[in-house]
Amino acid sequence: MSEVPAARRGQINRRGVCTQVAVRRVRLTFEGDLITDPVIYQLGKDFNIVTNIRRAEVHADVGWVVLELDGAEAEIDMALAWAAGKGVRVDLVTGDVIEG
């Protein structure tokens, strides 16, 4: 039996309904006190998504991370809205960030 790609596999949501799994790449930019907040941890803990760090850079006053987020579209949307509400800049990323 061949494996179904992650973007097509179903996922059971909190209501027990099978939903489509999405994969989205985003760049989160943190400034000031947000650099030390466990934002990525909270995304994975509080929302039904999996975070995968693809690239990151952190300095004393600013930091950014490129993440792959796997989960239901609605969960990803809620997670990114939550991060933006905390003051994190959220930008969509296209292409393979490792390849260039």
N, C-alpha and C positions, 0 to 999 in steps of 0.2 A: 504494500500500500504506500503510495507516495505521500509525502508530507505536504500539507496545504501551507502556502506562504502566510506569514504572520498577519499581513494586511487583510487576509480573507478568513481567518479563523474566527469563530464566534466566541463570545465571552459572556458569562452570566453576570448581570448587574445586581445591584442590591435588592431589587424587586423580584429576582429569580427569572428575569427575561433575558433571552440570548440576544446579544447586540453585536454589531460589527466592530472588530478591533481595528483601530487606526494607528498609524505611526506618523508622528509629526516631529520635525526638527525645529527647535527654537533656540534663539540666543537670548539669555537673560543677562542684563547688565545691572550691577549692584554698585551703589555709591554710599559713602558715609558709613553709618552704623549697620546698614544692611549687609555689609561684607561679612560680619561675624554672625549674622542670624542663620540658623539652620534651615534655610528656605527649601533646598533640594530634598532634605530629609522629610520635611513637612509635606511636600508635594506627594511623595510616595506613601507616607503614613496616613494622611488625611483624605486622599483621593485614591480611587481604585485605578492607579496608573503605575507603570514601571518606568523609572528614570535611568537613562544610560548616558553617562558623561562622555562626550566625544572629543571635546577640546576645552581648555580653560586657561585663564591667565588672571592672576590676582596681584594687586599692588596695594600700597598702604591706603590710598584714597578711592580706588575704583577696582572692580573686578568683573569679569564676564565668564560665562560658561555656555557652551553649546551642548544642548541635551537632545536626545531622542526620547520622545514620550510615547509609550505604547499603552493603549487602553481604548475604551469607548470614546467616541467623539465628544459626547456630552461631558464626560469626566475630565477629558483634556481641557475643554473649554472652561469648565468651572475652576480647574486648577490654575490655569493661566490668568483668569479673571481675579482669583484670589491673590496671586503673586503681584499682578499689576496694582491691585488695591493696597498692597503693602508698600508700593513705591518702586518695585522692580520694573525696569524697562523690558518689555517683551517684544522681540522681533522674530518673524518667521525666517527660516533658513532653507535655501534650496540647494540641491546637489550634495555630493559626498564631502563632508568637511575634512575627512582624513586624506582623501585623494587630492584635495586642493580645490 
